[in-house]
Amino acid sequence: MTDWLAVCREAAADVEAILEEMPPRERQAVLGEGQGGDETTAIDAAAERAILARLEGIDDLTIISEEVGIVGSGATRVVVDPIDGSLNSKRGIPFFSVSIAVADGPAMGDVHFGYVYDFGTREEWTARRGEGAFLNGERLGADRPRDEIEILSFEATLTSLVAEQAAAMVGLAYRLRIMGSLALSLCHLAAGRVDAVCSLKPARSVDIAAGQLLVRECGLAIDLFEDPPFAAALLDLEGRSRVVAAGTPETCNKLADALSA
């Protein structure tokens, strides 16, 4: 049986070594467009190559990754975002991560292991289906998001999107944070550091597959409100929906309604 925690730690260490050798100015070179539809930069490509190399020796995999797309046809699906928070990485802002999820089926509800590593703080976030979520090996769940939203994390935030949606949050959320990594924002929700998370543009499975398991293992709510039900969302690069996550389904519904008004 594959020790997925060990594999993910090795992959994260490989990416960290690349980051140390590649200064921010070199990370920014655009190499083309990835299968996920975004620009592929030098750091995106180098990080993905390192992770795929770690997965090469494991049998029966289907790999879903932001740049190369879908590789293989195995029963176990591995969903990879090599650098979540690419712009932060390229500019040298220490808030970006690697996100890896492992599933025994084709949908979000089939994810049984999630791993997110923050290259800025070196915090390691993990979750196992039915076993809980953890930060650096310590169980999460004691500190929960507040029912009344003090801190709301906006992600996928063009200036125009923030301008369109911020007013809708008046009366729902006291303060906004715009940090630049959806995977990490979901982890921070699981830890009770923020009270809700919204993605202002449609997200893909690679953006959320690992982080959502931490959220759900902490008994919190998350929804793809433009493409429900959440657990049936396919682990691919095609499906896209805006995401809301919070302490309760009721809070998620309020946020979704505000974003849809």
N, C-alpha and C positions, 0 to 999 in steps of 0.2 A: 504493500500500500504506500502511495506517495505521501511523503511528509511535506505537505504544502506550505507549512510555516517555514520550514528550512529552505525550500525552493524560493519562496518569496524574499526571505532575508538575503539569500545569495544574490538574487536579481537586484534587489535594492542596493546592495553593496557594490555591485558592478556598475550600476547607474551613478552612484555617488562618486566612484573613481573617475568616471567620465566627466562629471561635473567639475571635479577638482582640476582636471587637465584642460578643460575648455572654458575660457573666460567668457563672460556674458557677451562681449562683442562678437565672438566667434559662434556663439549659439544661435545668432539671429539670421544667419544666411538661409534664404528660402530655396529649397531644393525642388519644390513642385507642390502638388496637391495630393493629400492622402485620400484613402478610400472613404474616410469619414466626411470628406468634403471641405476640410480646413487646410490651410497651408501647412506643408511639411517643412520644418526648419531643421537645421543641422542637429540641434540637441534632440528634437523629437525622433529623428531617424537613428541617431546613435544610441539613444536610450532603448528604443524598440529593438534594435539589433541585439543589444546585450541581453534583453529579457528573452527574446526568442531563442537565443543560443542556450540559455538555461533550460528552456523547455524542450529542446531538440531530442533529448534522450528519453523522454517520457512517452510511453505508448498510448494509443487510443485517444488522442486529443483532437478537438476542434478549437482553434485559436481565433478569437475575435479581437482584433487590435485596430487602433485608430488609423494607422498609416497603411499597413499592408492589407487590411480587410480581413476576410475569413480564410483561414488556412486549415486544411485537413477535414476529416469527416468522422472523427472519433466520438465515442459516447460521452466523454468528459469535456465540458466546455470551459475554456479559460478566457476570461474577458479582461483585456489589458488596456489601460490608458498609461502609456509610458511616462508622460509628463502632464499631469493635470495642474493647470496654472502655468501654461507655456509662456505667456507674456511676462509674468513675474520672473520666471526663470531667465528669460532672455534679457531682462533689464536688471537682473541681480537683486530682485526683491525676494527675501527669504521666506516665501509662503507658496510652496508648490510641492507636489507629491507624485509618487507612483501609486497606481491603483490597480489591484489584481483581484479578480473574483473567480471562484471555481464553482461550477454547477454540474449537477447530474441530470439535467434536462435542458430543454430549449428556452425556458422562460425565467423571468426574474424570481419567481417563487421557488425555483430549483437551485438557486445559489445556496451552497452549504458552507462556503468559506470565503471570508473577505479580508483583504489586507490593504492598508493604506499607510504609507511611510512618508512623513513630513521631513523633507530635506533641510528645512530651516531649523526647526526645533529638535530634529532627530527623535520625534515621538513616533512610536509604532502602535498603530490601531489595528485590532484584529477582531473577528467575530466568527463563531461557528454556530450553524443552525441548531437551535434547541439547547445550546450550551452557554450562551451569553456573549457579551461584547467586552473588550478589554483595551486598556491603554497601558502600554509597557508592562503587560502581564497582570495589571490590577483590574478587577472587575468594575465595569461601569454600571450605573443605574441608581446609585444613591442620590446623586445630584441631578434633579430633573429640570427640564425647561419650565419656566413660569407660565401659568395659565394666561395671565395678562402679559402680552409681549413687551418686554423692556428692550430687548435687542433682536432685531430682525436682520438676517444676513441676505442681502441681494447678491445673486450671481448672474453671470452672462450679461454683463452690464455695459452696453453702449450708452453713451451719454443720453441719446435720444430715448432709449428705453427707460432709463431712470427718470427722465423728465416726464414721460408719459404716465409712469406707474407710481411714483413716490406720493403724489397727492392722494391716491386711493388708499394709502396706508395710514393717513391721518385718522386718529381715533382707534386704530387697530394696533399700531406699534409706536413706541416712544422714540426709539433711536434706530438708525440704519447703520449697518456695517457692510462695506463692499470690499471683500478680501481677495477674490480672484482664483479660488479653487473650490469647485462645487463639492468634490470628494471630501476635502478637509472641512468645509462648512458643515456637511452632514455629520462628520465625526465630532465636531464641536457641539452640534446639537445633541448627539448621543451622550456627551459629557456634561450637558447642562450649561455650557459656556454661552450659548446663544439660545433664544427661545423659539425661533422659527427660521426656516430657510425657504427662499423663493428663487427659482431660476426664471429670469425674465425672457429668455428665448428657449425654444424647444431643446431639451437635452436628449442624449443618446444613451444606450445601455452602457457604453464604456465610461460615461461620466459618472454613473451612479451605482453600478452593480455591486461594488464592494461597500461603499458607504451606506447604502440603503440597508444592508444586513446589520450593521451596527445599530442603526436607528430602530429597526424592527426588533432586534434582540433586546433592546432596552425598553420595549413595550411602547414605543412612540409611534406616531402616525406619519405616513408618507403616501403621496398620491401623484400619479400622472393624470391630472384632471382633464386633459384633452384626449386621453386615450386609456380610459379605465377598462377593466380592473387592473390594478397595479401588478398583482402576482402573475398575470397572464402576459405581461409585456415581453416581447421576444428579445432574446439576447442576440441582437444583430446590429447592423449599422444603418438600417432603414427607418425603424420606428423612432419618432421624435415627439416629445410632448413637454410642455412646461411642467415643472415639479414644484410641489409645496410639501413641506415637512414641518411638523410641530409636535407638541406634547400630546394632543388629542385630535381625533378625527374632526371634531367640531371646529377647532381652530383652523385646521387645514381647509375645511369647507368655507370658512369666513374669508380666508386669504384667497382661495380660488375664485370665490364670488367677486371679491374686490378686483382681482386681476382681470376678470372677464367682463367687468361692467363697461 
